[in-house]
Amino acid sequence: MNTKLGIIEGFYGRPWTWGERSGYIPFMRRYGFSTYIYAPKADAYMRRRWRDPLPEGLEKKLTKLSLELRKEGREFGIGFSPYEIYLSPFDSETKSVLLHRLQAFDRIKPDILCILMDDMKGDVNSLATKQIEILNFTAANTRVKKIIFCPTYYSDDPVLEKLYGKMPDDYFSRLNAELDKKISIFWTGDLVCSRSFTEEYLQSVSLRLGRRPVIWDNYPVNDGPRMSPFLHLRAFTGRPAGMGAVIEAHIANPMNQAALSKIVLATLAESYKRGPQYNPVQAFHRAAGAVTCREMADLLERDLELFADKGLAAITPERRMELKRDYSEFRGSHTNDTAAAAREITDWLDGKYSITREEILAQ
C-alpha cells in the first residue's frame, strides 16, 4: 500500500482527550497510517481566538504529542484556522500577530502545518488573492516543511455557497496560477461528505487545482445536529484503491468517538491493501474484532443498522436501557479500546455526544 494515509481530528463538538490522541500511535503503526493532524474545531486558540497567544499548557501538550509521533516514525500536523483573517487588511499588525503564532508552531516542531479557511465567509472581493498572500507569507515565515491549505470552497457541493456566499468566479483559476506549488490543497470531493470517489473525477480536480488533491475524507465523522445521533460504523466503501495514484494523500476525519473510529479507519487501510478483493462486510468483521474483542464485535454487528442507519431517534427508552446493559459489561476488565468503545456507546446513548447548530456556530 503506497497511498499515504492520515487522520485529522477536524470535527466540531466534543474533542478527543490527550490520552486518546497518544493512544492512536500504536493503531497508526499497526494499520499503516503515517499522519495525525490536530485540528479540533473546539480549540478556540486554533480558530476564533487565533490572535491570542498560544497558552503555555497547550503548547507543551502539543510538543509532547509531536515528539511521541516522531519517535514512532509518524508525522504530526497542526490545523490552524485563523478565522476570517482575510476580512481585515493584511497589514503589519496582522502580520506580526500571525508571525508570533508561527513562531510558537515552530517551537512545537510539527511536520505539517495546515492553514484551514473552511467554514468561513466566501463572497469576498479578491478572495483568492487575499488568501494567497496570507499563505505565501506563512510559507516564507515558518520552518515547517509541509503546508496544506483548505480553501473556503473545498468541494463541489452547492451547500457551501448557500452557507458562505457565492464563490468568486476566478477563485480556483487564481489558486492554480498563483499559490506556491509547494503548498498542497485539501479537497472533500463532489460533496462535503462524499459517498464515493472516482479516478476520473479526481483527475479533473487536479487540473482545476494545479496539483493532486489531499483528500479530506468526511467519513466517518459524525459531528453536528444532523449526524451526531448516528455512529458511522460501517466499513469504508466507494474509495477504490486506484484513486491512490491520482491523489497526494488520503486523510480521514473520524467520529467524536475515538475508540469506535478505529474500527472504521482500519477498513480504509484494508481497502487500499486489498484493492479489488476488498470486501467491506468482512473488513468490518475483522476490524471490530481486532479493535475490541470478538464478543463485542458480535454485538456491534447485531446493532450496526440501528447505530449507523436508524440512530438515536429510533431507539425506544426500553431498548436504550437494554443496549446500555449489553455494552456496559465491556467497560470493566477488558482491553483499553474495548472498554473505551463500550463507554462511548453508552455515553452516545445518553446523548452526551449531541451537538446543536448554535454550538457549531460558536466554535
C-alpha positions in Angstrom: 0.0 0.0 0.0 1.7 3.2 -1.2 -1.0 5.7 -0.6 -0.2 8.0 2.3 -3.0 7.7 4.9 -3.7 10.0 7.7 -6.2 11.1 10.4 -7.3 14.6 11.0 -9.1 15.4 14.2 -11.0 18.1 12.5 -14.6 17.8 13.7 -16.9 20.1 15.7 -18.1 19.2 19.2 -16.5 17.0 21.9 -12.8 16.7 21.1 -10.6 13.7 21.9 -8.5 13.7 25.1 -4.7 13.9 25.1 -4.6 10.2 26.2 -6.8 9.2 23.2 -4.5 11.1 20.8 -1.4 9.4 22.2 -3.3 6.1 22.2 -3.7 6.4 18.4 0.0 6.0 17.8 0.1 2.1 18.1 -3.0 1.9 15.9 -1.4 4.1 13.3 1.7 1.9 13.3 -0.3 -1.3 13.0 -2.5 -0.2 10.1 0.0 2.0 8.2 -1.3 5.5 8.9 1.5 7.9 8.6 0.0 11.2 9.7 -2.1 12.6 12.6 -3.3 16.2 12.4 -4.5 18.1 15.4 -7.4 20.4 14.3 -10.4 20.1 16.6 -12.9 23.0 16.0 -13.4 23.2 19.7 -9.9 24.6 20.3 -10.6 28.3 20.1 -6.9 29.1 20.1 -6.7 27.4 16.7 -9.7 29.2 15.3 -11.7 32.2 16.7 -9.0 33.2 19.3 -6.1 32.7 16.9 -4.9 36.3 17.7 -4.4 35.4 21.3 -1.0 34.0 22.4 -1.0 30.2 22.5 -1.3 29.1 26.1 1.8 27.6 27.6 0.0 24.4 28.7 -1.4 23.8 25.2 2.0 24.4 23.6 3.6 21.8 26.0 0.9 19.2 25.3 1.3 19.7 21.5 5.0 19.5 21.8 4.8 16.2 23.7 2.4 14.7 21.2 4.7 15.9 18.3 7.7 14.2 19.9 5.7 10.9 20.6 4.6 10.7 17.0 8.1 11.4 15.6 9.7 8.8 17.8 7.4 6.2 16.1 8.2 7.5 12.6 4.8 9.2 12.2 4.1 12.7 11.1 2.5 15.3 13.3 0.4 18.1 11.8 -1.4 21.2 13.3 -4.6 22.5 11.8 -4.6 26.3 12.2 -7.8 28.2 11.2 -7.2 32.0 11.6 -10.9 32.8 11.5 -11.7 35.3 8.6 -8.2 36.8 8.7 -8.8 37.9 5.1 -11.7 40.1 6.0 -9.3 42.6 7.6 -6.3 44.3 5.9 -3.2 42.1 6.0 -1.2 44.9 7.4 1.9 45.0 9.6 -0.1 44.5 12.8 -1.9 41.4 11.5 1.4 40.0 10.1 3.0 40.5 13.5 0.3 38.5 15.3 0.4 35.8 12.7 4.2 35.7 12.9 4.1 35.2 16.6 1.8 32.2 16.2 4.0 30.7 13.5 7.0 31.0 15.9 5.0 29.1 18.5 4.3 26.4 16.0 8.0 26.2 15.1 8.8 25.5 18.7 6.3 22.6 18.7 8.1 21.3 15.5 5.2 19.8 13.5 5.9 18.1 10.2 2.8 19.6 8.6 1.1 23.0 9.1 -2.5 23.1 7.7 -3.9 26.5 7.1 -7.7 26.0 7.2 -10.0 28.6 5.8 -13.1 26.3 5.6 -16.5 27.3 7.1 -15.8 31.0 6.7 -17.4 33.8 4.7 -16.6 33.4 1.0 -18.3 36.0 -1.1 -15.4 38.5 -0.8 -13.8 40.6 -3.5 -10.4 39.2 -4.4 -10.8 36.3 -2.1 -8.2 34.1 -3.7 -5.7 37.0 -3.9 -6.1 37.7 -0.2 -5.8 34.1 0.8 -2.8 33.5 -1.4 -1.0 36.5 0.2 -1.6 35.0 3.6 -0.5 31.5 2.5 2.7 32.7 0.8 3.6 34.9 3.8 3.1 31.8 6.0 5.3 29.6 3.8 8.0 32.2 3.9 7.9 32.6 7.7 7.8 29.1 9.1 10.3 26.3 9.4 7.6 23.7 8.8 8.4 21.9 5.6 4.9 20.9 4.5 1.9 23.2 4.2 -1.6 22.1 3.3 -4.3 24.7 2.6 -8.0 24.1 3.0 -9.8 26.6 0.8 -13.1 28.2 1.7 -14.7 26.3 -1.2 -13.2 22.8 -0.7 -15.8 20.8 -2.6 -18.2 21.0 -5.5 -21.1 20.8 -3.0 -23.6 23.6 -3.7 -24.3 23.8 0.1 -21.1 25.8 0.5 -22.4 28.7 -1.5 -25.7 28.5 0.4 -23.8 28.8 3.7 -20.9 31.1 2.9 -21.9 33.0 -0.1 -21.3 32.8 -3.9 -17.8 31.7 -4.8 -15.9 34.3 -6.8 -15.6 33.2 -10.5 -11.8 33.4 -10.5 -11.3 31.5 -7.2 -9.7 28.3 -8.5 -8.0 29.8 -11.5 -6.1 32.1 -9.2 -5.3 29.4 -6.7 -4.0 27.3 -9.6 -1.9 30.0 -11.1 -0.6 32.0 -8.0 -0.5 29.7 -5.0 3.0 28.3 -4.4 3.1 24.8 -6.0 4.7 23.5 -2.8 1.5 24.2 -0.9 -0.9 21.3 -1.1 -4.7 21.7 -1.1 -7.4 19.7 0.8 -10.5 18.5 -1.1 -13.5 16.6 0.2 -14.9 15.5 -3.1 -18.1 16.3 -5.0 -19.9 16.7 -1.7 -18.8 17.9 1.8 -19.4 14.3 2.9 -18.8 12.4 -0.3 -20.2 8.9 -0.7 -17.6 7.9 -3.3 -14.7 9.0 -5.5 -13.6 8.1 -9.0 -10.2 8.4 -10.5 -11.7 10.4 -13.4 -13.2 13.0 -11.1 -10.1 13.3 -9.0 -8.0 13.9 -12.2 -10.3 16.7 -13.1 -9.9 18.2 -9.6 -6.1 18.0 -10.1 -6.4 20.0 -13.3 -8.5 22.6 -11.5 -6.2 23.0 -8.5 -2.9 22.7 -10.4 -1.8 19.9 -8.1 -3.0 16.5 -6.9 -5.5 17.0 -4.0 -5.1 15.8 -0.5 -8.4 14.1 0.2 -10.1 15.3 3.4 -12.5 12.5 3.8 -15.5 13.4 5.9 -16.3 9.8 6.8 -16.8 8.5 9.4 -17.2 12.0 11.0 -20.5 12.4 12.9 -20.5 15.9 14.3 -23.3 18.4 14.1 -27.1 18.1 14.9 -27.7 16.1 11.8 -25.0 13.4 12.2 -24.3 13.2 15.9 -27.4 11.0 16.5 -25.6 8.3 14.5 -22.5 6.1 14.9 -21.0 5.8 11.4 -19.5 2.3 12.0 -19.9 0.8 8.5 -16.7 0.0 6.7 -15.4 2.4 4.0 -16.9 1.9 0.5 -16.6 4.0 -2.7 -12.9 4.6 -2.2 -11.3 2.4 -4.9 -7.6 1.6 -4.3 -6.8 3.0 -7.7 -7.6 6.6 -6.5 -4.3 6.5 -4.6 -2.5 7.1 -7.9 -4.2 10.4 -8.5 -4.1 12.0 -5.1 -1.3 13.2 -2.8 -2.7 11.7 0.4 -5.9 10.4 1.9 -6.7 12.0 5.3 -9.9 10.8 7.1 -11.9 12.9 9.6 -13.1 10.5 12.3 -16.0 10.5 14.7 -16.0 12.2 18.1 -15.7 8.7 19.5 -12.0 7.9 19.3 -12.1 4.2 20.0 -15.0 3.4 17.8 -13.4 5.3 14.9 -10.5 2.9 14.9 -12.8 0.2 13.6 -13.8 2.2 10.6 -10.4 3.6 9.9 -8.9 0.1 9.9 -11.2 -0.7 7.0 -9.8 2.2 5.0 -6.4 0.8 5.3 -7.6 -2.6 4.3 -9.5 -1.2 1.2 -6.2 0.1 -0.1 -4.3 -3.0 0.8 -6.7 -5.5 -0.8 -7.8 -3.4 -3.7 -10.4 -5.2 -5.9 -10.5 -8.1 -3.4 -11.7 -5.7 -0.6 -15.0 -6.8 1.0 -16.5 -4.2 3.3 -18.6 -6.7 5.3 -15.6 -8.9 6.0 -13.4 -5.9 6.7 -15.8 -4.6 9.4 -15.9 -8.1 11.0 -12.1 -8.2 11.2 -11.7 -4.6 12.3 -14.3 -4.8 15.0 -12.8 -8.0 16.5 -9.3 -6.6 16.3 -10.0 -3.2 17.9 -12.4 -4.5 20.6 -13.0 -8.2 21.2 -14.9 -11.0 19.4 -17.9 -10.8 21.8 -18.3 -7.1 21.5 -17.8 -7.3 17.7 -20.7 -9.7 17.6 -22.9 -7.1 19.4 -21.7 -4.3 17.1 -22.6 -6.4 14.0 -26.0 -7.1 15.6 -26.6 -3.4 16.2 -24.9 -1.9 13.1 -28.0 -1.0 11.2 -29.6 0.6 14.4 -26.5 2.7 15.2 -25.4 3.7 11.7 -28.7 4.0 9.8 -31.6 4.5 12.2 -29.9 6.4 15.0 -31.0 7.6 18.4 -34.5 8.7 17.3 -35.3 5.1 16.5 -34.3 3.7 19.9 -37.0 3.4 22.5 -36.3 4.1 26.1 -36.7 0.4 26.9 -34.3 -0.6 24.1 -31.8 2.0 25.2 -31.7 0.5 28.6 -31.1 -2.9 27.1 -28.3 -1.7 24.9 -26.6 0.1 27.8 -26.7 -3.1 29.9 -25.3 -5.1 27.0 -22.3 -2.7 26.4 -21.7 -1.8 30.0 -20.4 -5.4 30.5 -17.4 -4.4 28.5 -16.5 -1.3 30.5 -14.6 -3.3 33.1 -11.9 -5.8 32.8 -11.2 -5.7 29.0 -8.6 -4.1 26.8 -8.4 -0.3 26.8 -10.0 0.1 23.4 -12.8 -2.4 24.2 -13.7 -0.6 27.4 -13.4 2.8 25.7 -15.6 1.8 22.8 -18.2 0.5 25.3 -18.1 3.7 27.2 -18.5 5.7 24.0 -21.6 3.8 23.1 -23.3 4.2 26.5 -22.4 7.9 26.5 -23.8 8.3 23.0 -27.0 6.5 24.1 -27.2 9.0 26.9 -27.0 11.9 24.5 -23.6 13.1 25.7 -22.2 13.5 22.1 -25.1 15.5 20.8 -24.3 19.0 19.4 -26.6 21.8 18.4 -26.2 24.2 15.5 -25.7 27.0 18.0 -22.7 25.2 19.5 -21.2 24.7 16.0 -21.6 28.4 15.2 -19.8 29.3 18.4 -16.8 27.1 17.5 
